Amino acid sequence: MPPTPTLTPVPNPTAVVNLPLDVISKLTQRDPSPNWAERWTTIGTLALVVTAIVAGVFTYFGIRQARGIQHAQTFLEISRRWNEEKFRQGRIRIRNFYDVNKNPEDVTAELLALKANNEEQYWQSLMTLEFFEIVAMNIRYNAITFEMVYELMGSTVCLYWKMLSDHIEKKKISEPESKNFYIEFKTLAARIAEIKHISETEENKYLKRWKIRRARRRRAL
C-alpha cells in the first residue's frame, strides 16, 4: 500500500499579521505638514501665476495706449486732408451746386456738366466721395474709431451723403458691376443718421442706449 502524501498547508491570504503596536504606529504615521520642497514649489507656482497676470495687464494697457496713439495719428492725417486747398475747393463747389435748390439731382446734373466742360474740376469735386469712403474704411478696419468721426463730423458726413447720394445711385445704374460703389460711405452715413434719430425720438433711456449700441455696430452689407 503506497504511503499517503502529506499535504502542505497553504497560508491564508486574508490572515492578519500581528505586529507590535509601535511598529504599526510608525508605518501608518504621516506628516500632516508639507515638506519644504513642496512649499517652495507651491510658492514658485503662485509667483509665476501672479507674474503672468501682471504682465497680461500691462500688455493690455500698452496695446490700448498704442492703439489710441495710432487712432490720433490717423485722424490727424484725415484732418490735414480735409484742409487741403483742392479738396476744399471741390467741397465748396458741391455745396454751391446743392444750395441753389437743395436738390441732390441738381448736384448730379451740375457734376455731369462740369465733367464735360472742366474734367479737372470734376475730379477735384469727386475727391469728397473718396475722402468719406476712406474715412469709413478706416473705421471698419479700426484705424480710427466710429466715436471720433461721429463726434467731430457726424453731421457733415450725413450732409455730404445727402448731396451726393443721387450721383452715386445713378453711377451704380450706369455701371451695374459697381454695386458696392461707395458702400462704406453709405453705411457710415446711415449709422450716424440712425443714431441721431434714436437720440431725438427715443424717450426710454435704457432702450435708447441699447438701440444706439446696436446702430454703432452696423457694418456694410
C-alpha positions in Angstrom: 0.0 0.0 0.0 1.5 3.3 -1.1 2.2 5.9 1.6 -0.4 8.7 1.9 1.0 12.1 0.7 1.4 14.8 3.3 -0.5 18.0 2.4 1.4 21.2 2.9 -0.8 23.9 4.4 -1.4 27.0 2.2 -1.2 30.2 4.1 -4.5 32.1 4.2 -4.1 35.4 2.1 -6.6 37.1 4.4 -4.7 36.2 7.5 -3.7 39.3 9.6 -0.1 39.6 10.6 0.2 40.5 14.2 2.7 43.4 14.6 3.6 45.3 17.7 1.6 48.5 18.1 4.7 50.7 18.0 5.7 49.3 14.6 2.1 49.8 13.2 2.1 53.4 14.5 5.4 54.2 12.7 4.2 52.6 9.5 0.9 54.5 9.4 2.1 57.8 10.8 2.0 60.7 8.2 3.5 64.2 8.5 0.4 66.5 8.3 2.5 69.5 7.1 4.2 69.5 3.6 7.9 69.4 3.4 10.0 72.5 2.3 10.3 71.2 -1.3 6.6 71.2 -1.7 6.2 74.6 -0.1 8.7 76.2 -2.4 7.1 74.5 -5.4 3.7 75.9 -4.4 5.2 79.4 -3.8 7.0 79.3 -7.1 3.8 78.3 -9.0 1.8 81.1 -7.4 4.6 83.6 -8.2 4.5 82.6 -11.9 0.7 82.9 -12.0 0.9 86.4 -10.4 3.7 87.5 -12.8 1.7 86.3 -15.8 -1.4 88.2 -14.7 0.6 91.4 -14.1 2.3 91.0 -17.4 -1.0 90.5 -19.1 -2.5 93.6 -17.5 0.5 95.7 -18.6 0.4 94.3 -22.1 -3.3 95.1 -22.4 -2.9 98.7 -21.3 0.1 99.0 -23.6 -1.8 97.8 -26.6 -4.7 100.2 -25.7 -2.3 103.1 -25.4 -0.6 102.2 -28.7 -3.9 101.9 -30.4 -5.0 105.3 -29.1 -1.9 106.9 -30.5 -2.5 105.2 -33.8 -6.1 106.5 -33.9 -4.9 110.0 -33.1 -2.2 110.0 -35.8 -4.7 108.6 -38.4 -7.3 111.2 -37.6 -4.7 113.9 -37.7 -3.8 112.8 -41.2 -7.5 112.9 -42.1 -7.8 116.4 -40.8 -4.9 117.5 -42.9 -6.5 116.0 -45.9 -9.8 117.8 -45.1 -8.0 121.2 -45.2 -6.1 120.7 -48.5 -6.8 123.5 -50.9 -8.0 121.4 -53.8 -10.2 119.3 -51.6 -11.7 122.4 -50.0 -12.5 123.9 -53.5 -14.2 120.7 -54.5 -16.4 120.7 -51.4 -17.3 124.3 -51.9 -18.3 123.5 -55.5 -20.6 120.7 -54.4 -22.2 122.9 -51.7 -22.8 125.6 -54.3 -24.5 123.1 -56.6 -26.7 121.9 -53.8 -27.6 125.2 -52.1 -29.4 126.6 -55.1 -32.5 124.3 -54.8 -31.4 121.9 -52.0 -31.9 119.1 -54.6 -29.4 116.2 -54.9 -30.4 115.7 -58.6 -29.1 119.2 -59.3 -25.7 118.2 -57.9 -25.7 115.2 -60.3 -26.6 117.4 -63.3 -24.0 120.0 -62.4 -21.3 117.4 -61.9 -22.0 115.9 -65.3 -21.9 119.3 -66.9 -18.7 120.1 -65.1 -17.2 116.8 -66.4 -17.9 117.9 -70.0 -16.5 121.4 -69.5 -13.7 121.0 -67.0 -12.7 117.5 -66.2 -10.0 118.5 -63.7 -12.6 120.4 -61.5 -14.9 117.4 -61.9 -12.4 115.0 -60.4 -11.5 117.5 -57.7 -15.1 117.6 -56.7 -15.3 113.8 -56.5 -12.4 113.8 -54.0 -15.2 114.4 -51.5 -16.6 111.0 -52.2 -13.2 109.4 -51.9 -12.5 111.2 -48.7 -15.6 109.9 -46.9 -15.1 106.4 -48.3 -11.6 106.4 -46.9 -12.8 107.6 -43.5 -15.4 104.8 -43.4 -12.9 102.2 -44.4 -10.6 103.4 -41.6 -13.4 102.9 -39.1 -14.1 99.4 -40.4 -10.5 98.3 -40.0 -10.1 100.0 -36.7 -7.6 102.6 -37.8 -9.9 105.2 -36.2 -13.0 104.9 -34.0 -16.5 105.5 -35.0 -16.9 107.8 -32.0 -14.2 110.1 -33.2 -15.9 110.6 -36.5 -19.4 110.8 -35.0 -18.5 113.5 -32.5 -16.4 115.7 -34.8 -18.0 115.4 -38.2 -21.2 113.3 -37.9 -23.5 115.9 -39.3 -21.0 116.7 -42.1 -21.0 113.0 -43.2 -24.8 112.9 -43.4 -25.0 116.2 -45.3 -22.5 115.2 -48.0 -24.2 111.9 -48.4 -27.5 113.7 -48.9 -25.9 115.9 -51.5 -24.1 113.2 -53.4 -26.4 110.2 -52.9 -28.2 110.8 -56.2 -25.0 110.9 -58.1 -23.8 107.7 -56.5 -27.0 105.8 -57.2 -27.1 106.8 -60.8 -23.5 105.8 -61.2 -24.5 102.3 -60.0 -27.2 102.2 -62.6 -24.9 103.2 -65.4 -22.2 100.8 -64.1 -24.0 97.6 -62.8 -20.8 95.9 -62.0 -20.1 98.6 -59.3 -22.9 97.5 -57.0 -20.7 98.3 -54.0 -19.9 101.8 -55.2 -19.1 103.9 -52.1 -20.9 101.4 -49.9 -18.8 102.2 -46.8 -19.7 105.9 -47.1 -23.4 105.0 -47.4 -23.2 102.7 -44.4 -21.4 105.3 -42.3 -24.0 108.0 -43.1 -26.8 105.5 -42.3 -25.3 104.7 -38.9 -24.9 108.3 -38.0 -28.4 109.2 -39.1 -29.9 106.3 -37.2 -28.1 107.3 -34.0 -29.2 110.9 -34.3 -32.8 109.8 -34.9 -32.8 107.5 -31.9 -31.3 110.2 -29.7 -34.0 112.6 -30.7 -37.0 110.3 -30.7 -36.5 107.6 -28.1 -37.6 108.6 -24.6 -36.7 105.4 -22.7 -33.1 105.9 -21.8 -32.3 102.2 -21.4 -33.9 101.3 -24.7 -32.2 104.3 -26.3 -28.8 103.1 -25.1 -29.4 99.6 -26.4 -30.5 100.9 -29.8 -27.5 103.3 -30.1 -25.1 100.5 -29.3 -26.7 98.3 -31.9 -26.5 101.1 -34.6 -22.8 101.7 -33.8 -22.0 98.1 -34.6 -23.7 98.2 -38.0 -21.5 97.1 -40.9 -21.7 97.4 -44.7 -23.7 94.6 -46.3 
